[in-house]
């Protein structure tokens, strides 16, 4: 079996695979809804938005733990944001920049699953009227 296909210094990263790229693009598109969505969506829809955002943060944390540098993550995210509709780009850029800065800074040692859980709780608290007042 040729292990160089899945492991090694020149292994093909998951974000270069078409299915993973499509999943990331879909997640980022859902995560980049404008802030007015908070006021216009029912509670069930807001839960889906929070889950998409939490999943996005988890994906960045997985990249971080796989050895992707902050600069590489930034470039990859820029490419995804540029592919979004113009009205979503500014919000997506701000949100993803915040995720990258936090996950490579203050939360650099937080495991990906914990990133998901904590961000989901934070987002749901914010959408329900400020139950969580502190940024995760």
Number of C-alpha atoms within 10 A of each C-alpha: 4 6 8 11 10 12 11 9 7 9 11 13 13 12 14 10 10 10 11 13 14 13 12 18 19 15 19 23 21 18 24 25 17 14 9 8 13 16 9 10 13 10 13 9 13 19 17 15 23 24 22 21 26 26 23 25 27 22 18 23 27 17 19 21 16 10 9 15 13 17 10 13 17 17 12 12 20 16 11 18 22 14 11 16 10 10 11 16 20 15 17 24 18 11 16 23 16 12 20 21 14 15 23 18 11 10 15 16 13 15 15 22 16 13 24 23 14 15 22 23 17 20 23 20 16 17 18 13 9 12 13 15 11 9 9 14
